[in-house]
Amino acid sequence: MKILKKIVLGFLISTAIVLIGGYVYMNEKFSPPENGLTVLNETQNIPIRWVHDNEAPYSALLVPVNIPGIDETLFMQLDSGSPVTVFYKASLQSIDNELKKARLKIKDSTRVNLTFHIKELRITSEDFKLMDYGNKIDFKNRDAENIIGTIGTDLLEKRILVLDFPNSRCSFIETVNETGFSEFEFTKRRILLPAKLGGQNIQLLYDSGTSGYEFITDETTWEKFRIPNGKIKTEKGNSWGKELKVISAPANEKIKIGNSDLPLREVTHIKGVSKIQTVLMRSSGMGGMVGNRLFLNRKIILDCKREKFKLE
């Protein structure tokens, strides 16, 4: 669990830095590599599992996966803030050491040749990135969350994602009737949703890796929409050795995303970024970042290839 929190927070902080830097910084510094996934079939109504901690019941969104040669179910985090699918080196090495029949093709300390399945969906790459994260897999504990990696938006270039939060299900499908859909931008494999808040049109980066947060923005916007004298929650963050503060406060607003009005109950900002980055964010039109928490009573359908989405 501790290592997962580090992973989730790592994606949160790195994505927030991209967000606050604005489009110019993101285009120059965060262009993803070419999509190397081979994807076959589709799959529907996959049960999702939430990672819980004491303060955040929706810390991370997990999807069950299987690797050929391994009978046990494993899990990967579904993270729309990550432009690539990656695996955790320590987790895969523990499988390789314990189950030789798996024959995991760990090419070196940074890459792996692997096929995994989400039920009928088959995902293959000869060059998955290995991150220096992960815990030893515990096949003897049925309650263990054996997390081996992160599913990124490279998969969403290949399949339409349906996240049915009320029923705790997800689907990866090839076609959908797009009546009533709205347009969004899929820039550098980042999902930029059109929104309206406080009478202003903005774009929001949708990062499902920040499940525990509704709306992350700059300090000025945070001050504007937080409830005065509301209880403030402060958490520590770290970005490449630089200490940051993640600060959240209650809010009572409405935010319109696409054609749907959603209640906004909490706003968050991050201290420790430069004033230049904040100015770049404001000038870019980027208004903030949202996680899964804002959509828990909704179904969201994302067709990244055609850049269309719908909230139901």
N, C-alpha and C positions, 0 to 999 in steps of 0.2 A: 504493500500500500504506500509506503514512504516513497519508493522509487516512482510510482505512478504519479504521486503528487508533484514530484520534481519535474516529470515529463509534462504534465498538464500546465504547471506554472511556467515552464520553459517556453512552451508554445504560446502561452498567454502573453508573456513579456515580449518575446521576439515579434509576435504579431502586432502588439501594441506599438512597438517602436516603428514598425512598417507603417502602421496607421498614422501615427503622429508625424512621421516624416512626409506624408503626402504622396501624391502620384509620382512626382519627379524622382524622389528617393526610391520608391518602390520599383519604378521602371528600370532604373540604372543598377540597383543593387540586388533585386530579388527576382530576377527572371528565372523561372524554373527550367530544369533540363528537359530535353525532349521526352515525350511520353513513351516509355518502353514497355507498357503493359499489353499483353494479349489477353482479351476477355472473351469468353464463350458463354452462351446461354443467358438466362435471366432467372431471378428468384424473387419470391414474394412472401410477405407476412413472416419475416424473420423476427423472432423475439429479441428485444434489446434489453440490456441490463445496465442499471445505473450504479456507478460507484458512489458510495455514501461516506461522508465523514460527519463529525459532530455538528458542524455549523452549516454544511452544504449538502443537502440530500441528493443533489444532481451534479456532483463534481465532474463526472466524465461519463460518456456514452460508449458502451461496449457492445460489440457484435460478435456472435459465436462463429468461429471458423474451424476448418479441419485441414490438416496436411496429410497427403497420401502416405500411408505406412504408419500412421498414428491413429489409434482408435479413439482416444480421448478428445473431448472438445476443448479447444483453446479460445482465447479472446483477443480481439484487436480493438483499439480505440478508434471510433469514427470521428475524424477531425477535419472539418472543412477549412480550418485555418492553415493546414499543411498542404502545400502544392504537390507533394510526392508521398507515396506509400513507402514506409520504412519499417525495418524490423529491429528488435533489440538484441544486441549481440549476446549478452549474458544469458538471456532466456533461450535462444536457439542453441547456444553451446551446451547448456544443461540438458536439452533434449537430445542433442547429438551424442553426448557422453553416456546418457542413460539408455537410449533406444537406438542402437546401431542400425536397426531395420529401417529407420526413417531416412537414412542416407542423405542428410541435408548437405547440399553442395555449397559450403561456406568457402568462397573463392580466396579470400584473404581476410584481413581484419576489418575491412570496410564494405564488402559486397557479398551477396549471396544469390545463387541461382535457385529459384523456388517456385513451386505451384501451391496455391491454397484455394480452398473452396468456401463459399458462403452458401451452404446447401447446394442447389444446382449450379450456381454461378462459379465459373472457373477462372482464376486470375493467375497469370504466369508472367515472370520476367527473368531474364538471365542476369539481371544487374540491379536487384534491389539493394538499396543502401542499408548498411548496418550502423545503428547508433550505439554508442557506448553506454547503454542503459540496460535495465532489466533485472529480474530476480530469477533465481533457480525455480524451475517448474516443479510443482508438487502434485504429482498424479494421484497420490494416496489420499489427499484431502479433497473430498467432493465439493466442499464449499470454497475452495481456493479459486481466486480469479487469476488464472494462468494467462497473463497478458504477454503477448509476444511481439506486438508492434502497433503501428498506427496506419489506418487507411486514410489516404489523402484525396485531394480533388482530381488527381490523375485518373482515378476510377470513375469520377463523375463526368469526365470527358467522354467516357465509353458507355455509360449507362445513366438513365434518369433515376434520380433518388427520390423515394417517397418516405418521409418520416411521419408516421402516424403516432404522435405522442400520447393522445388519450388512451390508445390501445397498446402502447409499448411495442410497436411493430415497425419494421422498415422493409422496403422493397427496392430492388435494383432491376429496372425494366427497360425495354428497348423502345416502346412507343406508348403514347398517352394522348387522349383527346384534350387538346389545349384550348378549348373554349373557356373564356373567362380568365385566361392567363395574362400576367403583366410582364413587361420586359425588365431585364436587369443586365448589368455588365459583368462579364466574366474575364477580368483583366489579370494576366499573369497567374491564371488559375485561382484568383481570389474572387469571391462572390460578393458583389457590390449591389445591395438592394436599394431601390428608391424608397424614400420615406419623407414624412412631413411631421415636424415637431415644433410646437410654438409658433405656428404660422410660417415656418421656413422649410423650404425643400432642401433635403440633404441626401447623401448616400451613406449607407451603413455597411460595413464589412461584416458578413456573417461568418463567425468563427465558432463552430460547434465544440471546439476544444475548450472554450471558456464557458462551460455549461453553468457554472455557479454564478455568473454575472448577467444581468439583464442588458445594461447599456453602459459601455465604457466610452468616455469622451474627455475633452480638455477641461481644465479646472474652471474656466469662465462659464462654460455651459453647465458644469456640475453645480456651481453656485446658483445659477439661474433656476434650475429645476429641482434642486433638493428642497425638502421641507425644512424651513428654518427651525433651529433647535432640535431637529431630529437626531436620533442616536447615530453616531458615526462609528463605523467599523474600519479598523486599520490592520492590514496584513503586510508582511515583508515579502519583497520580491528581489530577484537578482537577474541581471542581464550582463553576461560576459564579465563577471566580477564586480559590476557596478550595482550597489544596493539601491533598490527602489521601494517606494511605499505605494501599496494599492489601497485606496481609500473609498469606501462606499457609504451612502447615506440614503434614507428613505425618500421617496418622491410620490407625487400624486398627479400624474399627467396622462394624457392620451398620445400615443404615437401611431401614425398611419403608415403602414408598410404595404405597398401595392394598393389593393382595394379594401384592406382590412384595418379597422381601428383596434388597437391593443392597449390595455392598461399598462402604464409604466410605473412600477412600484419602487424601483431602486436605481440610483445612478452611481457611477464609479469613475474615478480618475486616478492617474498614476503620477506620483511625484518623482522627480529625478531626471526627467528628460529636459533637453535644452529649450530655451525660448525660441531659437531658430526653428526647431522642429515643430513647435506649437504653431508658429506663424505659417509654416508651410502647410500644415493640416488645414488651417482655416481658409487659406487661399485656394486650396485644391477643391473645396466643396465637400470634403469628407467630414461627416458630422459625428462619427463614432463607430463603435463596434458592438455587435449584439451576439449573445450566445443562445443556447437552447432554452434557457429559463423563460425567455419572453414568449416562447411558442408552446409551452407545455399543455395548453388546452386546445391546440390546433394540429392540423395536418399540413405539412409543407411539402410541396412538390417542386423539385429543381431539375430543369432540363438545361444543363450547362452548355451543351453543344449548340442549342438553338437560342440560348440566353433568354429563357422564359421561366416564370415561376407562378405558383398559386398558393394562397393560404386558404384553408377550409376550416 
